[in-house]
Amino acid sequence: MLDFDGLIVDTETPIYAAWCDAYRRHGQALDLELWQHALGTHGGFDPLAHLEALCGGALDRDATQRAVQAASAAGCQAQPLLPGVESLLRDARALGLRRAVASSSSCGWVDGWLRRHGVREQIEVVVGRDDVRRVKPDPELFLLAASRLGVEPARCLVFEDSPNGMRAAQDAGMRCVAVPNALTRPLERPEVDLVVGSLAEQSLAEMLQQVEGRPAATRRLVALDHG
């Protein structure tokens, strides 16, 4: 099971860069310490409201949003698939493993980029924020993806770049491989089953062997209360 933003395509860096530019135009700075609350989730941080607070008054919200969206779109369109994504999906299919993408972004956003990069047919299930009440770090996205795949959560392996996504995987009772990118690498993350520099660093078979070889006591499997 894979995250999308920052794991399959690095859409996170261009979006952050676009907001940093917007802050600089108003003589302000956007620290990664604040922006991390927007990574791997939705609604965790409102950069426009924060920028207005720093500036001490209302901004032209429409103009700011248009500038950020244009810069973000241009930056995202220039991003390739991240290293190892295609080989991971190909190897998973060859091993008979079910494949899903679970993202806090909208289904339309995720599906569009997967099709653009020619990997949508390699993925059986796509779950986005349209499908759930709560996004990461809540485990609902991962649990729904597992249900649609017909796979027990404890048998799922999640690949994530963001701490919010890693926490969601843990709370879903799933094993997790952390694949931090340039933006998320400096962030504090929870303990996971394996950390790799990129999906191209090891083969899927090698990663599976390491994860499955970990003592069960080192994994955090949480009983969920859905009341």
C-alpha positions, 0 to 999 in steps of 0.5 A: 500500500502506497502513499501518493504525494512525496512517495510516488511523485514529489508534489510536496516540494513544489507546493511548499516552494510556491507558498514560500514564494508567496510568503517572501512576496509579503516579506515573511518566511514559511518554516518547515516546522510549521509546514510539516503539519500540512504534509501527509494530511489535509487541513492540518495547516492553513498557510493563507490564514497564517500569512494574513496573521503575520501581515496583520491584515487581510490579503487579496486571497484570490490573487494569492491562491491563483499565484500559488496554484499556478506555481504549484501546477508548473512545479508538479508537472515537471516532477517525474515518478520518484526512483523505484516506483515502477519497479516496486509496482512491477515486482509486487504484481509479479509476486501476486501482491495486492496494490493500493494507493491511499492518500489524504489528497483528493481522488481526482488529484491522485488518479490524474497524476497516476494516469499521467505517469502511466502507472494507474493500471498497476494499482488496483485500489485508489482511496482519497479524502473524498472516501473518508471522514478523517484523513491521516494521521487517522488510520481510516484511509488505510483501513478502507484501502485494505477492506477494498483489497480484501486484505487484513490490516495486519498483512498490509505493508505501507510505504510512506514519506510523511510522519502523519502517514506513518502514524496512520499506518501504525494506528491501522495495525500495519507494518510501515516502510519509511521513504523520506524525501528531501522535504520530509527527511529532516522531520521527526518520525515515529518508529517504523519497521524499515527506513530506506533512502528511496524505493530504488535503494532495495528490491521489494523482495529485500524490503519484505524480507527485512520487515517480516524478519522483525520481532513482532514485539517491536511493532506497534499494533493498536486496537482501534475504537470506532465508537 
